[in-house]
Amino acid sequence: MLDFDQYILLSIYPCAVIFGLGFIAKRAKIRESLKFVFQSSASIVFSIIYFEVVPDGGAEGLAIVLLIFGFLLLFMARKSIIHPEPEVPRDRTSSSNDT
């Protein structure tokens, strides 16, 4: 059986990877749909690893949640492909030029 601190670490690892992929995709200006696919694949891979590697079913609940989250991200990628959001230009100096 897993201790509480091990379970917390097993929860933090996929979160860090998913947020890291989102950050990298934003910096590299990758399309939203591709970002969702990368995050989904990471979530599904973590789910499979947790099912197979963690002994005695210690992380089955977390693996199921990650699997569901991975499929949800795939649906978000599909929606992003079908209905892309228009890019809004960022205008940082608009409030300073109002005078």
N, C-alpha and C positions, 0 to 999 in steps of 0.2 A: 504494500500500500504506500501511496505517496504521502509525504509530509506536506503541511500547508505551504511552507516556503518553496518546495519543489513545484507545487501546483501553480503558485504565483509566477514562478520563473517560466513554466510551460505556457502560461498565458501571455507573458511579456514578450517572449521571442517572436511569435507571429505578428503581434501588434507592432513591434519595432520594424519588422521587415515590411509590413503592409504600409505603414506610414513613411518609411524610408523610400519605398518604391513610388509613392505618391509625391514625395518631395523631389526625387530625382526626375520624375516625369514632368513636374511643373517647371523645374529649372531647365530641362532640355526641350521644353515646349512640345511635348508629345501629345497627340490627340487624346481626348478623354476616353474614347472607346478602347484604345490600346492600353492606356493606364489601367482601366478596369480589368482588362484581360490579364495583364501582368499581376495585379493584386489578387485576382481570382485564382490564378494558377498557383501563386504562393500559398494562399489559404488552403487550397485542395491538397497541395503537396504536404503541408504541415499536418493536415488531417490524416492523410494516409500514413505518414511517419508515426504519428501518435497512436494510431490503431495498431501498427505493427511492432513498434519498438518499446513502448511503455508496458512493463510487465503487469499481469493480473488485471488488465482492464482499468488501470488507474487513471487514465485520461480519456476514457470513451466518451464521456459527456462533452468534454472540451473538443474532441475530435468531431463529434456530430455537429456542434455549433459552428466550428470552422468549415465543415463541409457545406452546411446550409448557407453560411456567409459567402462561400466561394460561388455557389450557384446564384445567389442574389446579385453578386457582382457581375456575373455573366449576363443576367437579365438587364442590369444597368448598362452594360456595354452594348447590348443589343438595342436598347432604347436610345442610347447616344448615337448609334449608327443610323437608326431610322429617323430620329428627330434631333438633328444636331442643333445645339444652341449657338446663336450668332455671337461672334467675338465682340466684346465691348472694349473699345480702346480706353486705355487708362490715361487720364489727363491729370497729372499731379499739380500743375501750376495754375489750374483754373481758379482756385479760391484766392490765390495771391494776386491775380491780375484783375480782380473785380473793382479795384479802386480807381 
